[in-house]
Amino acid sequence: MNTLFKICNTIFKSLASQQLAIVLLSSLAISLAAGTIIESLHGAKAAQQVVYFSLWFVILLLLIGLNVTLVPFTRLPWRKNHVGFLITHLGIILILFGSLLTARTMVDANIALSEGEKTNRIILDEPLLFIQNAEIKSQAIAPIPTKPFIWEGNDPLAIFGQTADLSISLKKYFPHAQPVQSISKQENGEPSIHISLYNNFTQTEGFLSLNNKDAFLNLGPAQISLSTQPITEGPGSSSKGILLFQKEGVEIKIPLEEALQRKIPLKDTGFEVQVLRFLPHAIVEDGKLITKSENPTNPACEILISGNNVEEKHTVFSLFPNFTTLHGKQTNKSGFKVSFTTNASDASKPSNELRIIVNEDKSLSYQIKSKNGISEIQPMILNTEYNTGWMSLQFIIDRYEPSGFLSSSYAQRPIPSGGKRAQPAALFEFRRGNDTKEQWFSHAVKTIVALDNHHYRISQGSLNQPLGFEIELKDFIVEYYQGTNKPAEFKSKVLLKDPEEGLFKEVLISMNEPLIHKGYRIYQSGYQLGKEGKPDISIFTVSKDIGIPLKYAGSIIMVIGIILIFFTKKYSNPKPLFEDTEVGK
């Protein structure tokens, strides 16, 4: 029994010792310094992963908390002069416990809403791969293991759901990345170019390819595109619009009214098209696509492509060319790229356009559209400067592959001090049987991965979770500095709905005035400009930290304890500076 008591007493004295406190506090100071350096070099998320939210840092805080808890028991029996000392230690313990709760339970999320939109969910900073297999009609998700620094290796992903023997491994990870495009020569490729546009004040560059309809440079008031067709005045004589079919470098234009309720041959491709429905104001209601009115607010049409033992339906939207084929949920076996152009969609396009034209002999020409009209088609030579006529802008094409392939990857970039925030990017290896393919993904990237005669539709998104109540953006307000276009303040008027509490009220959210409800603090953090330069999307930062009350209370209690230490000095019995000795008698 005495031996056990001695062991426990030794452990107690060691854990409550001043020597251990010095070691732990020195380790904490070094850790906080390291976290500050990592955050300045690699960002806050890297500092959280490596230091603040790591297991070893949590253990360090627990040891400090244990040391601070045990030290007062070394002063037993407690006297009046110990009151301030005990209260100070209680405050430190509350601060440490609150910090532990923050590290393990804090919610840091985002919400993006356009006017009239509402949501009851938040988007967390936890990336996922969403996987769909059209053949077996399955869905699965795979959490992406994020890394604090540039990483390369082989990290298999855990997949939840049915994926038909698909395996995925993380091969590279860039915490702060920017897209990098390149052109390579490839058999049966498409014409691809690299173009630069510049003047004395600005410069932009990019890649364009006929194998990617959405690969155009949009400069706000101007657009640069690559096509086999010259610029025309508009969609033609049809009052409803033009259907454009692209396949293997061939473009076929058909007025919508000609194909309405009857089949029209797509030249000599062996396919026919028929327009089944035209929806001037397309909306989704009760899971079905209907037209809300006859006004061309969001024109769309349902078409049937048939021929060569293929019959498939597609839905194409005039204002949203990416939302083809029922929002990408149906496999395109005919091989056609389909777009739908109307007067409504033309109105949203830039009034200025530089179009690079690929001629039948694979030579290049160009044509310019401006407020003065459409210019004549002009021949052009590689590595030669040409004037656009807009703000002294010139352009040059320094790379052209008549049979090329435009590929995209990512490169690590430094943390930006301002401007657009860099997004993480990851390279994955997809494997099924002996068939493998590598593909880069970043936020909102979607693609189809073909492996062993299976087609997987894969996209990257983020985990979301219920908010517990609903907010609706009623109005977004921007106030500018007088006489300038520089925003002075931006805020959002939202409608808060909480049926559980019977709450239904309007709240104004700004950067310094958050909406606080059910432990969540919703701040105005940014916005995105929509058409005609008007704010279109309001962005909110959502946080929930249940450790804050404990940290605040601990700080107040610790300050009170420090003050009491000074007021309770009179109860202490310090030793005199000079004690009586035989010599002093």
Salt bridges, closest charged atoms under 4 A:
ASP125 OD2 - LYS45 NZ 3.39
GLU135 OE2 - HIS455 ND1 3.28
ASP155 OD2 - LYS147 NZ 3.01
GLU205 OE1 - HIS194 NE2 2.91
GLU302 OE2 - ARG277 NH2 2.67
GLU312 OE2 - HIS314 NE2 2.90
ASP346 OD1 - LYS349 NZ 3.73
GLU353 OE2 - ARG355 NH2 3.06
ASP398 OD1 - HIS194 ND1 2.74
GLU401 OE2 - ARG399 NH2 3.23
GLU429 OE1 - ARG431 NH2 3.79
ASP452 OD2 - ARG432 NH1 2.80
GLU470 OE2 - LYS497 NZ 3.51
GLU472 OE2 - LYS474 NZ 3.77
GLU472 OE1 - LYS497 NZ 3.26
GLU479 OE2 - LYS491 NZ 3.49
ASP498 OD2 - HIS517 NE2 2.70
ASP498 OD2 - LYS518 NZ 3.15
GLU500 OE1 - LYS518 NZ 3.24
ASP545 OD2 - LYS551 NZ 3.38
GLU582 OE2 - LYS585 NZ 3.67
